[in-house]
Amino acid sequence: MNKMQVKIEEARAKGKVGLIPFLPAGFPDRERFWKELEELDAAGASVIEIGMPFSDPVADGPVVEKASLKCLEDGINLTWILTELKKRKGRFKAALLLMGYLNPVYQYGLDKFGADCEAAGVSGLIIADMPLEESQFVKDAVEPHNVALVPLIGLNTTKERMKRYADGAQGFCYFVSVLGTTGQRESLPARIKEKLAEAQEVFDIPVALGFGIKHPDQLKEFEGLMDAAVFGSALISHIESGHSSDSFMEPWK
């Protein structure tokens, strides 16, 4: 069983929702990034999602995009991310997940990427701009290295298409709560409950809800329909305001 699934199910066994915080690699700077990750890990994150900064982040809202572009300007790239993770392999209790876009991964070299992820202790990968029909060559490259390609589904994903994503899926399923980019929202679409119920019926791995989540109170209406919550923009804004990851995580525990 993939480590991401193990960690989320450990939280569920305690009656809790698995927590999946997101930070772009190198944010807010090269040194503090690792301190923030350590705080997220100590605060009980099930999975830590690390963004691979990219110049054209089509799924990212303004907060994540701004932070990621700053990281690019600071020289953060895949080589730095994987090299630094290798140095710290075994330090994190949480599973580690890389999120980004196909171009940097493809340019890095898929076979090398898979091997280096395994060497760095990475358990999962999200490629936000790659549809199901074009994903097999990436899965073939990373899954032999115990790296799961996490499926992304949403409000417009039919039940039949969910079944195609579920075939052989590992780690967890990422349910995108809105038809749009990432970012904090005061409310979430009413249809989420119906679609989450479909996802729970189809997938035999945990289902995580992400995009638009800013506070744990938003999750109460989805109890029993989701196993984990992904949050990024709210965490980034919190850190940019001079606060720590630890204080952000406190209400979620």
Accessible surface in RSA format (square Angstrom, percent):
REM  Atomic radii and reference values for relative SASA: ProtOr
REM  Chains: A
REM  Algorithm: Lee & Richards
REM  Probe-radius: 1.40
REM  Slices: 20
REM RES _ NUM      All-atoms   Total-Side   Main-Chain    Non-polar    All polar
REM                ABS   REL    ABS   REL    ABS   REL    ABS   REL    ABS   REL
RES MET A   1   155.51  80.5  71.42  47.3  84.09 200.2  84.06  71.5  71.45  94.7
RES ASN A   2    19.22  13.3   4.29   4.1  14.94  36.0   9.45  22.7   9.77   9.4
RES LYS A   3    84.87  41.4  77.96  47.8   6.91  16.4  51.00  45.9  33.87  36.1
RES MET A   4     0.00   0.0   0.00   0.0   0.00   0.0   0.00   0.0   0.00   0.0
RES GLN A   5    20.11  11.2  20.11  14.7   0.00   0.0   0.00   0.0  20.11  15.3
RES VAL A   6    52.62  34.6  50.23  45.5   2.39   5.8  51.96  45.1   0.66   1.8
RES LYS A   7    41.75  20.4  39.43  24.2   2.32   5.5  12.04  10.8  29.71  31.6
RES ILE A   8     0.00   0.0   0.00   0.0   0.00   0.0   0.00   0.0   0.00   0.0
RES GLU A   9    48.27  27.7  43.75  33.1   4.52  10.8  14.47  28.0  33.80  27.6
RES GLU A  10    78.73  45.2  73.17  55.4   5.56  13.2  36.46  70.5  42.28  34.5
RES ALA A  11    14.95  13.7  10.82  16.7   4.13   9.4  14.35  20.2   0.60   1.6
RES ARG A  12   106.29  44.6  96.19  49.0  10.10  24.1  44.62  61.0  61.67  37.4
RES ALA A  13    92.79  85.3  48.01  74.1  44.79 101.9  60.71  85.5  32.08  85.0
RES LYS A  14   152.84  74.6 121.40  74.5  31.44  74.9  75.46  67.9  77.38  82.4
RES GLY A  15    73.97  91.2   0.00   N/A  73.97  91.2  38.32 105.2  35.65  79.8
RES LYS A  16   114.94  56.1 103.63  63.6  11.32  26.9  65.07  58.6  49.88  53.1
RES VAL A  17    50.75  33.4  40.81  36.9   9.94  23.9  41.54  36.1   9.20  25.0
RES GLY A  18     0.29   0.4   0.00   N/A   0.29   0.4   0.29   0.8   0.00   0.0
RES LEU A  19    12.64   7.0  12.39   8.9   0.25   0.6  12.39   8.7   0.25   0.7
RES ILE A  20     0.06   0.0   0.06   0.0   0.00   0.0   0.06   0.0   0.00   0.0
RES PRO A  21     0.00   0.0   0.00   0.0   0.00   0.0   0.00   0.0   0.00   0.0
RES PHE A  22    14.79   7.4  14.79   9.2   0.00   0.0  14.79   9.0   0.00   0.0
RES LEU A  23     0.08   0.0   0.08   0.1   0.00   0.0   0.08   0.1   0.00   0.0
RES PRO A  24     0.12   0.1   0.12   0.1   0.00   0.0   0.12   0.1   0.00   0.0
RES ALA A  25     0.00   0.0   0.00   0.0   0.00   0.0   0.00   0.0   0.00   0.0
RES GLY A  26     0.86   1.1   0.00   N/A   0.86   1.1   0.00   0.0   0.86   1.9
RES PHE A  27     5.15   2.6   4.79   3.0   0.36   0.9   5.15   3.1   0.00   0.0
RES PRO A  28    22.52  16.4  18.32  16.7   4.20  15.3  18.46  15.2   4.06  25.3
RES ASP A  29    58.22  40.8  57.51  57.2   0.72   1.7  29.83  70.2  28.40  28.3
RES ARG A  30    91.45  38.4  88.65  45.2   2.80   6.7  41.55  56.8  49.90  30.2
RES GLU A  31   140.07  80.4 131.81  99.7   8.26  19.7  61.25 118.5  78.82  64.4
RES ARG A  32    86.89  36.5  85.56  43.6   1.33   3.2  42.09  57.5  44.79  27.1
RES PHE A  33     0.68   0.3   0.68   0.4   0.00   0.0   0.68   0.4   0.00   0.0
RES TRP A  34    13.04   5.2  13.04   6.3   0.00   0.0  11.47   6.1   1.57   2.5
RES LYS A  35   104.17  50.8 101.41  62.2   2.76   6.6  83.93  75.5  20.25  21.6
RES GLU A  36     0.52   0.3   0.52   0.4   0.00   0.0   0.00   0.0   0.52   0.4
RES LEU A  37     0.03   0.0   0.03   0.0   0.00   0.0   0.03   0.0   0.00   0.0
RES GLU A  38    86.90  49.9  81.60  61.7   5.30  12.6  32.44  62.8  54.46  44.5
RES GLU A  39    31.79  18.3  28.84  21.8   2.95   7.0  19.20  37.1  12.59  10.3
RES LEU A  40     0.00   0.0   0.00   0.0   0.00   0.0   0.00   0.0   0.00   0.0
RES ASP A  41     9.11   6.4   7.84   7.8   1.27   3.0   0.62   1.5   8.49   8.5
RES ALA A  42    79.63  73.2  49.24  76.0  30.40  69.1  50.84  71.6  28.79  76.3
RES ALA A  43     7.82   7.2   0.00   0.0   7.82  17.8   2.83   4.0   4.99  13.2
RES GLY A  44    46.93  57.9   0.00   N/A  46.93  57.9  31.53  86.5  15.40  34.5
RES ALA A  45     6.58   6.0   0.00   0.0   6.58  15.0   0.00   0.0   6.58  17.4
RES SER A  46     6.19   5.2   3.38   4.5   2.81   6.5   2.81   6.0   3.38   4.7
RES VAL A  47     0.00   0.0   0.00   0.0   0.00   0.0   0.00   0.0   0.00   0.0
RES ILE A  48     0.16   0.1   0.16   0.1   0.00   0.0   0.16   0.1   0.00   0.0
RES GLU A  49     6.13   3.5   6.09   4.6   0.05   0.1   0.00   0.0   6.13   5.0
RES ILE A  50     0.36   0.2   0.36   0.3   0.00   0.0   0.36   0.3   0.00   0.0
RES GLY A  51     3.88   4.8   0.00   N/A   3.88   4.8   3.88  10.7   0.00   0.0
RES MET A  52     7.44   3.9   3.00   2.0   4.44  10.6   3.19   2.7   4.26   5.6
RES PRO A  53    12.02   8.8   1.19   1.1  10.83  39.4   3.64   3.0   8.38  52.1
RES PHE A  54    35.13  17.6  32.68  20.2   2.45   6.4  33.71  20.4   1.42   4.1
RES SER A  55    80.62  68.1  60.13  80.2  20.49  47.2  37.66  80.2  42.96  60.2
RES ASP A  56    86.01  60.2  83.86  83.5   2.15   5.1  19.89  46.8  66.11  65.9
RES PRO A  57     8.86   6.5   4.36   4.0   4.50  16.4   4.74   3.9   4.12  25.6
RES VAL A  58    91.40  60.1  66.76  60.4  24.64  59.4  75.40  65.5  16.00  43.4
RES ALA A  59    19.08  17.5  13.94  21.5   5.14  11.7  19.08  26.9   0.00   0.0
RES ASP A  60    13.75   9.6   7.02   7.0   6.73  15.9   0.00   0.0  13.75  13.7
RES GLY A  61     1.57   1.9   0.00   N/A   1.57   1.9   1.57   4.3   0.00   0.0
RES PRO A  62   105.19  76.7  96.61  88.1   8.58  31.2 101.65  83.9   3.54  22.0
RES VAL A  63    40.24  26.5  35.92  32.5   4.32  10.4  39.63  34.4   0.61   1.7
RES VAL A  64     3.43   2.3   3.43   3.1   0.00   0.0   3.43   3.0   0.00   0.0
RES GLU A  65    63.75  36.6  63.75  48.2   0.00   0.0   6.80  13.2  56.95  46.5
RES LYS A  66   145.13  70.8 138.10  84.7   7.04  16.8  89.67  80.7  55.47  59.1
RES ALA A  67     1.78   1.6   0.00   0.0   1.78   4.0   1.78   2.5   0.00   0.0
RES SER A  68     5.70   4.8   5.70   7.6   0.00   0.0   1.10   2.3   4.61   6.5
RES LEU A  69    61.45  34.2  61.26  43.8   0.19   0.5  61.26  43.0   0.19   0.5
RES LYS A  70    90.49  44.1  88.45  54.3   2.03   4.8  77.93  70.1  12.55  13.4
RES CYS A  71     1.23   0.9   1.23   1.4   0.00   0.0   0.00   0.0   1.23   1.3
RES LEU A  72    58.40  32.5  44.17  31.6  14.23  35.8  44.52  31.3  13.88  37.3
RES GLU A  73   148.38  85.2 108.47  82.1  39.91  95.0  49.24  95.3  99.13  80.9
RES ASP A  74    57.43  40.2  40.96  40.8  16.46  38.9  18.31  43.1  39.11  39.0
RES GLY A  75    39.36  48.5   0.00   N/A  39.36  48.5  31.62  86.8   7.74  17.3
RES ILE A  76     2.21   1.3   0.07   0.1   2.15   5.2   0.07   0.0   2.15   5.8
RES ASN A  77    79.84  55.1  74.82  72.3   5.03  12.1  32.20  77.5  47.64  46.0
RES LEU A  78    12.60   7.0   7.91   5.7   4.69  11.8   7.91   5.6   4.69  12.6
RES THR A  79    80.05  56.9  79.10  80.2   0.95   2.3  54.94  73.8  25.11  38.0
RES TRP A  80    36.35  14.6  31.38  15.2   4.97  11.7  28.37  15.1   7.98  13.0
RES ILE A  81     1.85   1.1   1.85   1.4   0.00   0.0   1.85   1.3   0.00   0.0
RES LEU A  82     1.27   0.7   1.27   0.9   0.00   0.0   1.27   0.9   0.00   0.0
RES THR A  83    58.86  41.9  58.07  58.9   0.79   1.9  42.11  56.6  16.75  25.3
RES GLU A  84    23.87  13.7  23.87  18.1   0.00   0.0   1.86   3.6  22.00  18.0
RES LEU A  85     1.39   0.8   0.57   0.4   0.82   2.1   0.57   0.4   0.82   2.2
RES LYS A  86    83.64  40.8  68.39  42.0  15.25  36.3  34.61  31.1  49.04  52.2
RES LYS A  87   132.87  64.8 102.43  62.8  30.44  72.5  73.81  66.4  59.06  62.9
RES ARG A  88    36.68  15.4  35.83  18.3   0.85   2.0   2.86   3.9  33.82  20.5
RES LYS A  89   116.68  56.9  88.79  54.5  27.89  66.4  58.13  52.3  58.55  62.4
RES GLY A  90    77.47  95.5   0.00   N/A  77.47  95.5  38.54 105.7  38.94  87.2
RES ARG A  91   148.72  62.4 118.32  60.3  30.40  72.4  46.68  63.8 102.04  61.8
RES PHE A  92    17.24   8.6   7.49   4.6   9.75  25.4   8.31   5.0   8.93  25.6
RES LYS A  93   129.17  63.0 120.09  73.7   9.08  21.6 102.85  92.6  26.32  28.0
RES ALA A  94     0.99   0.9   0.00   0.0   0.99   2.2   0.00   0.0   0.99   2.6
RES ALA A  95     0.54   0.5   0.00   0.0   0.54   1.2   0.54   0.8   0.00   0.0
RES LEU A  96    10.04   5.6   9.76   7.0   0.27   0.7   9.76   6.9   0.27   0.7
RES LEU A  97     0.04   0.0   0.04   0.0   0.00   0.0   0.04   0.0   0.00   0.0
RES LEU A  98     0.13   0.1   0.13   0.1   0.00   0.0   0.13   0.1   0.00   0.0
RES MET A  99    15.89   8.2  15.66  10.4   0.23   0.5  11.53   9.8   4.36   5.8
RES GLY A 100     0.68   0.8   0.00   N/A   0.68   0.8   0.68   1.9   0.00   0.0
RES TYR A 101     3.75   1.8   3.25   1.8   0.50   1.3   3.25   2.4   0.50   0.6
RES LEU A 102    39.46  22.0  39.46  28.2   0.00   0.0  39.46  27.7   0.00   0.0
RES ASN A 103    76.38  52.7  72.07  69.6   4.31  10.4  14.18  34.1  62.20  60.1
RES PRO A 104    29.88  21.8  21.41  19.5   8.47  30.8  27.32  22.6   2.56  15.9
RES VAL A 105     0.00   0.0   0.00   0.0   0.00   0.0   0.00   0.0   0.00   0.0
RES TYR A 106   128.62  60.0 119.10  67.8   9.52  24.8  70.89  53.3  57.73  71.2
RES GLN A 107   128.88  72.1  97.95  71.6  30.93  73.6  33.72  71.8  95.15  72.2
RES TYR A 108    41.56  19.4  18.74  10.7  22.82  59.4  23.45  17.6  18.11  22.3
RES GLY A 109    26.14  32.2   0.00   N/A  26.14  32.2  26.14  71.7   0.00   0.0
RES LEU A 110    26.28  14.6  21.10  15.1   5.18  13.0  21.10  14.8   5.18  13.9
RES ASP A 111   108.00  75.6 103.64 103.2   4.35  10.3  37.09  87.3  70.91  70.7
RES LYS A 112   115.64  56.4 106.83  65.5   8.81  21.0  91.59  82.4  24.05  25.6
RES PHE A 113     0.05   0.0   0.05   0.0   0.00   0.0   0.05   0.0   0.00   0.0
RES GLY A 114     0.00   0.0   0.00   N/A   0.00   0.0   0.00   0.0   0.00   0.0
RES ALA A 115    42.99  39.5  37.72  58.2   5.27  12.0  38.40  54.1   4.59  12.2
RES ASP A 116    16.70  11.7  16.70  16.6   0.00   0.0   0.00   0.0  16.70  16.7
RES CYS A 117     0.29   0.2   0.29   0.3   0.00   0.0   0.00   0.0   0.29   0.3
RES GLU A 118    66.62  38.2  61.95  46.9   4.67  11.1  25.20  48.7  41.42  33.8
RES ALA A 119    45.39  41.7  32.29  49.8  13.09  29.8  39.21  55.2   6.18  16.4
RES ALA A 120     1.29   1.2   0.00   0.0   1.29   2.9   0.00   0.0   1.29   3.4
RES GLY A 121    28.53  35.2   0.00   N/A  28.53  35.2  18.59  51.0   9.94  22.3
RES VAL A 122     5.87   3.9   0.57   0.5   5.30  12.8   0.60   0.5   5.27  14.3
RES SER A 123    11.15   9.4  10.41  13.9   0.74   1.7   1.70   3.6   9.45  13.2
RES GLY A 124     0.16   0.2   0.00   N/A   0.16   0.2   0.00   0.0   0.16   0.4
RES LEU A 125     0.39   0.2   0.39   0.3   0.00   0.0   0.39   0.3   0.00   0.0
RES ILE A 126     1.94   1.1   1.94   1.4   0.00   0.0   1.94   1.4   0.00   0.0
RES ILE A 127     6.51   3.7   0.10   0.1   6.41  15.4   0.10   0.1   6.41  17.4
RES ALA A 128    25.69  23.6   2.68   4.1  23.01  52.3   2.68   3.8  23.01  60.9
RES ASP A 129    63.10  44.2  34.52  34.4  28.58  67.6  21.82  51.4  41.28  41.2
RES MET A 130    22.36  11.6   3.02   2.0  19.33  46.0   4.32   3.7  18.04  23.9
RES PRO A 131    55.64  40.6  47.72  43.5   7.92  28.8  55.04  45.4   0.60   3.7
RES LEU A 132    35.85  20.0  28.83  20.6   7.02  17.6  29.90  21.0   5.95  16.0
RES GLU A 133   102.10  58.6  65.92  49.9  36.18  86.2  57.56 111.3  44.55  36.4
RES GLU A 134   102.54  58.9  94.49  71.5   8.05  19.2  36.49  70.6  66.05  53.9
RES SER A 135     9.21   7.8   9.21  12.3   0.00   0.0   5.22  11.1   3.99   5.6
RES GLN A 136   106.17  59.4 105.51  77.1   0.66   1.6  53.43 113.7  52.74  40.0
RES PHE A 137    83.44  41.7  73.24  45.4  10.20  26.5  76.93  46.6   6.51  18.6
RES VAL A 138     0.00   0.0   0.00   0.0   0.00   0.0   0.00   0.0   0.00   0.0
RES LYS A 139    35.91  17.5  35.67  21.9   0.24   0.6  12.67  11.4  23.24  24.8
RES ASP A 140    87.52  61.3  70.77  70.4  16.76  39.6  32.00  75.3  55.52  55.4
RES ALA A 141    11.22  10.3   3.90   6.0   7.32  16.7   9.13  12.9   2.09   5.5
RES VAL A 142     0.00   0.0   0.00   0.0   0.00   0.0   0.00   0.0   0.00   0.0
RES GLU A 143    51.00  29.3  37.23  28.2  13.77  32.8  11.68  22.6  39.32  32.1
RES PRO A 144    98.00  71.4  60.88  55.5  37.12 134.9  74.11  61.2  23.89 148.5
RES HIS A 145    42.61  23.3  41.98  29.2   0.62   1.6  27.31  28.1  15.30  17.8
RES ASN A 146   105.82  73.0  93.49  90.3  12.32  29.7  33.92  81.6  71.90  69.5
RES VAL A 147     1.06   0.7   0.00   0.0   1.05   2.5   0.58   0.5   0.48   1.3
RES ALA A 148     0.27   0.3   0.10   0.2   0.18   0.4   0.14   0.2   0.13   0.3
RES LEU A 149    18.51  10.3  11.55   8.3   6.96  17.5  11.55   8.1   6.96  18.7
RES VAL A 150     5.36   3.5   0.00   0.0   5.36  12.9   0.00   0.0   5.36  14.5
RES PRO A 151    11.96   8.7   4.73   4.3   7.23  26.3  11.96   9.9   0.00   0.0
RES LEU A 152    44.58  24.8  33.94  24.3  10.64  26.7  34.13  24.0  10.45  28.1
RES ILE A 153     4.49   2.6   0.00   0.0   4.49  10.8   4.49   3.2   0.00   0.0
RES GLY A 154     7.67   9.5   0.00   N/A   7.67   9.5   5.83  16.0   1.85   4.1
RES LEU A 155    12.61   7.0  10.81   7.7   1.80   4.5  10.99   7.7   1.62   4.4
RES ASN A 156   113.53  78.3  84.55  81.7  28.98  69.8  32.79  78.9  80.74  78.0
RES THR A 157    11.46   8.2   9.57   9.7   1.90   4.5   2.03   2.7   9.43  14.3
RES THR A 158    81.12  57.7  77.21  78.3   3.91   9.3  74.12  99.6   7.00  10.6
RES LYS A 159    65.57  32.0  61.49  37.7   4.08   9.7  33.97  30.6  31.61  33.7
RES GLU A 160   113.54  65.2 111.24  84.2   2.30   5.5  60.58 117.2  52.96  43.2
RES ARG A 161    65.39  27.5  63.86  32.6   1.52   3.6  29.01  39.6  36.37  22.0
RES MET A 162     0.00   0.0   0.00   0.0   0.00   0.0   0.00   0.0   0.00   0.0
RES LYS A 163    99.80  48.7  91.29  56.0   8.50  20.2  53.20  47.9  46.60  49.6
RES ARG A 164   128.29  53.9 114.92  58.6  13.37  31.8  52.23  71.4  76.06  46.1
RES TYR A 165    34.79  16.2  28.59  16.3   6.19  16.1  14.70  11.0  20.09  24.8
RES ALA A 166    20.77  19.1  10.17  15.7  10.60  24.1  10.32  14.5  10.45  27.7
RES ASP A 167   115.39  80.8  97.93  97.5  17.47  41.3  26.61  62.6  88.78  88.5
RES GLY A 168    51.85  63.9   0.00   N/A  51.85  63.9  39.91 109.5  11.94  26.7
RES ALA A 169    16.16  14.9   1.89   2.9  14.28  32.5   4.75   6.7  11.41  30.2
RES GLN A 170    72.75  40.7  69.93  51.1   2.82   6.7  22.48  47.8  50.27  38.1
RES GLY A 171     0.15   0.2   0.00   N/A   0.15   0.2   0.00   0.0   0.15   0.3
RES PHE A 172     0.19   0.1   0.19   0.1   0.00   0.0   0.19   0.1   0.00   0.0
RES CYS A 173     0.00   0.0   0.00   0.0   0.00   0.0   0.00   0.0   0.00   0.0
RES TYR A 174    10.78   5.0  10.78   6.1   0.00   0.0   3.16   2.4   7.62   9.4
RES PHE A 175     0.00   0.0   0.00   0.0   0.00   0.0   0.00   0.0   0.00   0.0
RES VAL A 176    23.12  15.2  22.99  20.8   0.13   0.3  22.99  20.0   0.13   0.4
RES SER A 177     0.00   0.0   0.00   0.0   0.00   0.0   0.00   0.0   0.00   0.0
RES VAL A 178    13.59   8.9  10.45   9.5   3.15   7.6  10.55   9.2   3.04   8.2
RES LEU A 179   127.62  71.1  88.34  63.2  39.28  98.7  94.30  66.2  33.33  89.7
RES GLY A 180    44.10  54.4   0.00   N/A  44.10  54.4  28.39  77.9  15.71  35.2
RES THR A 181    52.32  37.2  50.33  51.0   1.99   4.7  34.17  45.9  18.15  27.4
RES THR A 182    21.61  15.4  19.48  19.8   2.13   5.1  19.48  26.2   2.13   3.2
RES GLY A 183    13.55  16.7   0.00   N/A  13.55  16.7  11.78  32.3   1.77   4.0
RES GLN A 184    69.95  39.1  41.78  30.5  28.17  67.1  11.70  24.9  58.25  44.2
RES ARG A 185    71.30  29.9  65.84  33.6   5.47  13.0  30.94  42.3  40.36  24.5
RES GLU A 186   144.34  82.9 118.12  89.4  26.21  62.4  66.09 127.8  78.24  63.9
RES SER A 187    86.59  73.2  73.41  98.0  13.18  30.4  42.64  90.8  43.95  61.6
RES LEU A 188    25.31  14.1   2.37   1.7  22.94  57.7   3.98   2.8  21.32  57.4
RES PRO A 189    48.57  35.4  34.30  31.3  14.26  51.8  46.17  38.1   2.39  14.9
RES ALA A 190    99.83  91.8  67.19 103.7  32.64  74.3  78.91 111.1  20.92  55.4
RES ARG A 191   119.33  50.1 115.92  59.1   3.40   8.1  65.30  89.2  54.03  32.7
RES ILE A 192     0.00   0.0   0.00   0.0   0.00   0.0   0.00   0.0   0.00   0.0
RES LYS A 193    91.32  44.6  89.92  55.2   1.40   3.3  43.81  39.4  47.51  50.6
RES GLU A 194    95.44  54.8  83.95  63.5  11.48  27.3  45.14  87.3  50.30  41.1
RES LYS A 195    11.71   5.7  11.71   7.2   0.00   0.0   0.07   0.1  11.64  12.4
RES LEU A 196     0.00   0.0   0.00   0.0   0.00   0.0   0.00   0.0   0.00   0.0
RES ALA A 197    45.54  41.9  38.80  59.9   6.74  15.3  40.41  56.9   5.13  13.6
RES GLU A 198    38.94  22.4  38.04  28.8   0.91   2.2  12.99  25.1  25.96  21.2
RES ALA A 199     0.00   0.0   0.00   0.0   0.00   0.0   0.00   0.0   0.00   0.0
RES GLN A 200    56.02  31.3  39.81  29.1  16.21  38.6  20.80  44.3  35.22  26.7
RES GLU A 201   125.46  72.0  89.79  67.9  35.67  84.9  44.56  86.2  80.90  66.0
RES VAL A 202    28.41  18.7   3.41   3.1  25.00  60.2   8.48   7.4  19.94  54.1
RES PHE A 203    10.20   5.1   0.69   0.4   9.51  24.7   1.26   0.8   8.93  25.6
RES ASP A 204   131.24  91.9 100.62 100.2  30.62  72.4  51.64 121.5  79.60  79.4
RES ILE A 205    13.35   7.6   7.90   5.9   5.45  13.1   9.87   7.1   3.47   9.4
RES PRO A 206     1.54   1.1   0.25   0.2   1.29   4.7   0.98   0.8   0.56   3.5
RES VAL A 207     0.02   0.0   0.02   0.0   0.00   0.0   0.02   0.0   0.00   0.0
RES ALA A 208     0.00   0.0   0.00   0.0   0.00   0.0   0.00   0.0   0.00   0.0
RES LEU A 209     0.00   0.0   0.00   0.0   0.00   0.0   0.00   0.0   0.00   0.0
RES GLY A 210     0.00   0.0   0.00   N/A   0.00   0.0   0.00   0.0   0.00   0.0
RES PHE A 211    23.88  11.9  16.72  10.4   7.16  18.6  20.57  12.5   3.31   9.5
RES GLY A 212     3.94   4.9   0.00   N/A   3.94   4.9   0.09   0.2   3.85   8.6
RES ILE A 213     4.94   2.8   0.00   0.0   4.94  11.9   0.00   0.0   4.94  13.4
RES LYS A 214    68.35  33.3  59.16  36.3   9.18  21.9  28.26  25.4  40.09  42.7
RES HIS A 215    75.92  41.5  75.85  52.7   0.07   0.2  54.76  56.4  21.16  24.6
RES PRO A 216    25.89  18.9  21.56  19.7   4.33  15.7  21.58  17.8   4.31  26.8
RES ASP A 217    80.90  56.7  69.79  69.5  11.11  26.3  22.84  53.7  58.06  57.9
RES GLN A 218    27.37  15.3  19.39  14.2   7.98  19.0  26.63  56.7   0.74   0.6
RES LEU A 219    15.86   8.8  14.44  10.3   1.43   3.6  14.49  10.2   1.37   3.7
RES LYS A 220   135.05  65.9 123.16  75.6  11.88  28.3  78.52  70.7  56.53  60.2
RES GLU A 221   100.23  57.5  79.53  60.2  20.69  49.3  33.39  64.6  66.84  54.6
RES PHE A 222     3.02   1.5   3.02   1.9   0.00   0.0   3.02   1.8   0.00   0.0
RES GLU A 223   134.40  77.2 108.65  82.2  25.76  61.3  44.23  85.6  90.17  73.6
RES GLY A 224    75.59  93.2   0.00   N/A  75.59  93.2  41.53 114.0  34.06  76.3
RES LEU A 225    41.85  23.3  41.85  29.9   0.00   0.0  41.85  29.4   0.00   0.0
RES MET A 226    11.79   6.1   1.76   1.2  10.02  23.9   1.51   1.3  10.27  13.6
RES ASP A 227    12.88   9.0   9.41   9.4   3.48   8.2   3.42   8.1   9.46   9.4
RES ALA A 228     0.00   0.0   0.00   0.0   0.00   0.0   0.00   0.0   0.00   0.0
RES ALA A 229     0.00   0.0   0.00   0.0   0.00   0.0   0.00   0.0   0.00   0.0
RES VAL A 230     5.79   3.8   4.93   4.5   0.86   2.1   4.93   4.3   0.86   2.3
RES PHE A 231     2.79   1.4   0.00   0.0   2.79   7.3   2.79   1.7   0.00   0.0
RES GLY A 232    12.09  14.9   0.00   N/A  12.09  14.9   3.96  10.9   8.13  18.2
RES SER A 233     6.90   5.8   3.20   4.3   3.70   8.5   2.83   6.0   4.07   5.7
RES ALA A 234     8.16   7.5   4.23   6.5   3.93   8.9   4.78   6.7   3.38   9.0
RES LEU A 235     0.00   0.0   0.00   0.0   0.00   0.0   0.00   0.0   0.00   0.0
RES ILE A 236     0.00   0.0   0.00   0.0   0.00   0.0   0.00   0.0   0.00   0.0
RES SER A 237    33.10  28.0  31.16  41.6   1.95   4.5  25.95  55.3   7.16  10.0
RES HIS A 238    43.02  23.5  36.44  25.3   6.58  16.8  27.92  28.8  15.09  17.6
RES ILE A 239     3.64   2.1   0.28   0.2   3.36   8.1   0.28   0.2   3.36   9.1
RES GLU A 240    90.01  51.7  52.33  39.6  37.68  89.7  33.76  65.3  56.25  45.9
RES SER A 241    80.14  67.7  45.71  61.0  34.44  79.3  27.95  59.5  52.20  73.1
RES GLY A 242    66.41  81.9   0.00   N/A  66.41  81.9  32.74  89.9  33.66  75.4
RES HIS A 243    95.76  52.3  90.13  62.6   5.63  14.4  54.34  56.0  41.42  48.2
RES SER A 244    35.12  29.7  31.44  42.0   3.68   8.5  21.68  46.2  13.44  18.8
RES SER A 245     0.00   0.0   0.00   0.0   0.00   0.0   0.00   0.0   0.00   0.0
RES ASP A 246    63.81  44.7  63.81  63.5   0.00   0.0  10.88  25.6  52.93  52.8
RES SER A 247    55.85  47.2  40.85  54.5  15.00  34.5  45.43  96.7  10.41  14.6
RES PHE A 248    19.43   9.7  15.70   9.7   3.73   9.7  18.28  11.1   1.15   3.3
RES MET A 249     0.00   0.0   0.00   0.0   0.00   0.0   0.00   0.0   0.00   0.0
RES GLU A 250   101.79  58.4  94.66  71.6   7.13  17.0  44.40  85.9  57.38  46.9
RES PRO A 251    77.40  56.4  47.54  43.3  29.86 108.5  59.57  49.2  17.84 110.8
RES TRP A 252    22.37   9.0   4.03   2.0  18.34  43.1   1.89   1.0  20.49  33.2
RES LYS A 253   112.07  54.7  65.45  40.2  46.62 111.0  49.39  44.5  62.69  66.8
END  Absolute sums over single chains surface
CHAIN  1 A    10678.1       8276.7       2401.4       5708.0       4970.1
END  Absolute sums over all chains
TOTAL         10678.1       8276.7       2401.4       5708.0       4970.1
